[in-house]
Amino acid sequence: MYEEGDTQARSYGVNFLKTVIGTDEAELKAFSPAYNVDKLKAPVLIVHGGEDERAPIEQAESLEAALKKAKHPYEITILDDEGHGFYKEEHRTLYYKKVLAFLDDHLKL
């Protein structure tokens, strides 16, 4: 987050990152989903906006690469023309349909 996205582009953004996630490299890796896929016990659903500047697509790609490497089950959908959040009605509809289908497939009650 210090190198990608738009948060670090502003001085208050850097201060926010330092306060919220710190600067210790070992701690950052310890909290990073991409470095912790070995701890997962359930499949993962990733839905990401391709134009997201807050959480850039590289973060979703990093997680996907780690999931692939670990051979952990996942599904990914990239909405190329969406940003941080799903603001277009068709994207929200697709998102909720994906979530419901994913839960229907993987949530065993």
Short mmCIF file of the C-alpha atoms (twelve columns), coordinates in Angstrom:
data_MODEL
# 
_entry.id   MODEL 
# 
loop_
_atom_site.group_PDB 
_atom_site.id 
_atom_site.type_symbol 
_atom_site.label_atom_id 
_atom_site.label_alt_id 
_atom_site.label_comp_id 
_atom_site.label_asym_id 
_atom_site.label_seq_id 
_atom_site.Cartn_x 
_atom_site.Cartn_y 
_atom_site.Cartn_z 
_atom_site.pdbx_PDB_model_num 
ATOM 1   C CA . MET A 1   0.000   0.000   0.000   1 
ATOM 2   C CA . TYR A 2   2.998   2.252   0.393   1 
ATOM 3   C CA . GLU A 3   3.945   1.711   -3.259  1 
ATOM 4   C CA . GLU A 4   0.649   1.085   -5.080  1 
ATOM 5   C CA . GLY A 5   -2.653  2.898   -5.112  1 
ATOM 6   C CA . ASP A 6   -3.503  6.482   -4.316  1 
ATOM 7   C CA . THR A 7   -3.312  6.526   -0.516  1 
ATOM 8   C CA . GLN A 8   0.430   7.199   -0.309  1 
ATOM 9   C CA . ALA A 9   0.167   9.994   -2.899  1 
ATOM 10  C CA . ARG A 10  -0.927  12.403  -0.163  1 
ATOM 11  C CA . SER A 11  0.892   13.272  3.059   1 
ATOM 12  C CA . TYR A 12  -2.192  12.469  5.147   1 
ATOM 13  C CA . GLY A 13  -2.392  9.144   3.298   1 
ATOM 14  C CA . VAL A 14  1.138   8.207   4.350   1 
ATOM 15  C CA . ASN A 15  0.348   9.245   7.926   1 
ATOM 16  C CA . PHE A 16  -2.790  7.120   7.785   1 
ATOM 17  C CA . LEU A 17  -0.823  4.082   6.567   1 
ATOM 18  C CA . LYS A 18  1.822   4.533   9.257   1 
ATOM 19  C CA . THR A 19  -0.852  4.780   11.953  1 
ATOM 20  C CA . VAL A 20  -3.090  1.966   10.731  1 
ATOM 21  C CA . ILE A 21  -0.708  -0.652  9.299   1 
ATOM 22  C CA . GLY A 22  2.701   0.526   10.487  1 
ATOM 23  C CA . THR A 23  6.025   0.217   8.679   1 
ATOM 24  C CA . ASP A 24  7.514   -3.017  10.019  1 
ATOM 25  C CA . GLU A 25  8.107   -5.261  6.978   1 
ATOM 26  C CA . ALA A 26  7.639   -8.500  8.951   1 
ATOM 27  C CA . GLU A 27  4.340   -7.281  10.387  1 
ATOM 28  C CA . LEU A 28  3.125   -6.107  6.978   1 
ATOM 29  C CA . LYS A 29  3.798   -9.574  5.531   1 
ATOM 30  C CA . ALA A 30  2.159   -11.206 8.544   1 
ATOM 31  C CA . PHE A 31  -1.061  -9.280  7.834   1 
ATOM 32  C CA . SER A 32  -0.953  -9.611  4.036   1 
ATOM 33  C CA . PRO A 33  -3.529  -12.018 2.573   1 
ATOM 34  C CA . ALA A 34  -1.114  -12.939 -0.233  1 
ATOM 35  C CA . TYR A 35  1.450   -14.123 2.316   1 
ATOM 36  C CA . ASN A 36  -1.069  -16.109 4.359   1 
ATOM 37  C CA . VAL A 37  -2.947  -18.320 1.913   1 
ATOM 38  C CA . ASP A 38  -1.553  -21.386 3.697   1 
ATOM 39  C CA . LYS A 39  -3.856  -20.537 6.621   1 
ATOM 40  C CA . LEU A 40  -7.037  -20.571 4.559   1 
ATOM 41  C CA . LYS A 41  -9.582  -23.295 5.159   1 
ATOM 42  C CA . ALA A 42  -12.274 -22.248 2.678   1 
ATOM 43  C CA . PRO A 43  -12.426 -21.266 -0.996  1 
ATOM 44  C CA . VAL A 44  -11.940 -17.572 -1.762  1 
ATOM 45  C CA . LEU A 45  -14.038 -15.241 -3.909  1 
ATOM 46  C CA . ILE A 46  -12.274 -12.192 -5.364  1 
ATOM 47  C CA . VAL A 47  -14.288 -9.500  -7.140  1 
ATOM 48  C CA . HIS A 48  -12.232 -6.454  -8.014  1 
ATOM 49  C CA . GLY A 49  -12.531 -3.245  -9.985  1 
ATOM 50  C CA . GLY A 50  -9.892  -2.990  -12.694 1 
ATOM 51  C CA . GLU A 51  -9.700  0.792   -12.320 1 
ATOM 52  C CA . ASP A 52  -9.503  0.775   -8.512  1 
ATOM 53  C CA . GLU A 53  -6.900  3.321   -7.414  1 
ATOM 54  C CA . ARG A 54  -7.337  2.757   -3.670  1 
ATOM 55  C CA . ALA A 55  -6.741  -1.004  -3.801  1 
ATOM 56  C CA . PRO A 56  -5.042  -1.403  -7.184  1 
ATOM 57  C CA . ILE A 57  -5.561  -4.460  -9.358  1 
ATOM 58  C CA . GLU A 58  -2.006  -5.576  -8.532  1 
ATOM 59  C CA . GLN A 59  -3.230  -6.477  -5.051  1 
ATOM 60  C CA . ALA A 60  -5.899  -8.817  -6.427  1 
ATOM 61  C CA . GLU A 61  -3.367  -10.240 -8.888  1 
ATOM 62  C CA . SER A 62  -0.890  -10.855 -6.066  1 
ATOM 63  C CA . LEU A 63  -3.507  -12.714 -4.060  1 
ATOM 64  C CA . GLU A 64  -4.556  -14.705 -7.110  1 
ATOM 65  C CA . ALA A 65  -0.938  -15.692 -7.820  1 
ATOM 66  C CA . ALA A 66  -0.484  -16.866 -4.226  1 
ATOM 67  C CA . LEU A 67  -3.733  -18.859 -4.363  1 
ATOM 68  C CA . LYS A 68  -2.680  -20.489 -7.645  1 
ATOM 69  C CA . LYS A 69  0.747   -21.346 -6.289  1 
ATOM 70  C CA . ALA A 70  -0.817  -22.920 -3.192  1 
ATOM 71  C CA . LYS A 71  -3.424  -24.687 -5.353  1 
ATOM 72  C CA . HIS A 72  -6.084  -23.195 -3.104  1 
ATOM 73  C CA . PRO A 73  -9.603  -23.037 -4.617  1 
ATOM 74  C CA . TYR A 74  -10.772 -19.579 -5.621  1 
ATOM 75  C CA . GLU A 75  -12.891 -17.675 -8.097  1 
ATOM 76  C CA . ILE A 76  -12.003 -14.271 -9.483  1 
ATOM 77  C CA . THR A 77  -13.982 -11.688 -11.406 1 
ATOM 78  C CA . ILE A 78  -12.415 -8.447  -12.586 1 
ATOM 79  C CA . LEU A 79  -14.754 -5.616  -13.545 1 
ATOM 80  C CA . ASP A 80  -12.431 -3.754  -15.898 1 
ATOM 81  C CA . ASP A 81  -14.335 -0.463  -15.951 1 
ATOM 82  C CA . GLU A 82  -15.067 -0.206  -12.228 1 
ATOM 83  C CA . GLY A 83  -13.135 1.470   -9.435  1 
ATOM 84  C CA . HIS A 84  -13.134 1.172   -5.634  1 
ATOM 85  C CA . GLY A 85  -16.641 -0.079  -4.953  1 
ATOM 86  C CA . PHE A 86  -19.286 -1.129  -7.406  1 
ATOM 87  C CA . TYR A 87  -21.190 1.957   -8.461  1 
ATOM 88  C CA . LYS A 88  -22.707 0.788   -11.722 1 
ATOM 89  C CA . GLU A 89  -25.997 -1.038  -11.275 1 
ATOM 90  C CA . GLU A 90  -24.986 -3.867  -13.611 1 
ATOM 91  C CA . HIS A 91  -21.780 -4.369  -11.605 1 
ATOM 92  C CA . ARG A 92  -23.614 -4.461  -8.294  1 
ATOM 93  C CA . THR A 93  -26.064 -6.960  -9.748  1 
ATOM 94  C CA . LEU A 94  -23.232 -9.132  -11.067 1 
ATOM 95  C CA . TYR A 95  -21.401 -8.873  -7.746  1 
ATOM 96  C CA . TYR A 96  -24.394 -9.977  -5.682  1 
ATOM 97  C CA . LYS A 97  -25.135 -12.825 -8.095  1 
ATOM 98  C CA . LYS A 98  -21.503 -13.969 -7.809  1 
ATOM 99  C CA . VAL A 99  -21.604 -13.811 -4.004  1 
ATOM 100 C CA . LEU A 100 -24.894 -15.717 -3.798  1 
ATOM 101 C CA . ALA A 101 -23.704 -18.404 -6.242  1 
ATOM 102 C CA . PHE A 102 -20.384 -18.706 -4.410  1 
ATOM 103 C CA . LEU A 103 -22.100 -19.087 -1.052  1 
ATOM 104 C CA . ASP A 104 -24.586 -21.554 -2.521  1 
ATOM 105 C CA . ASP A 105 -21.681 -23.655 -3.825  1 
ATOM 106 C CA . HIS A 106 -19.446 -23.470 -0.769  1 
ATOM 107 C CA . LEU A 107 -21.524 -22.751 2.327   1 
ATOM 108 C CA . LYS A 108 -22.725 -26.009 3.775   1 
ATOM 109 C CA . LEU A 109 -25.271 -25.558 6.561   1 
# 
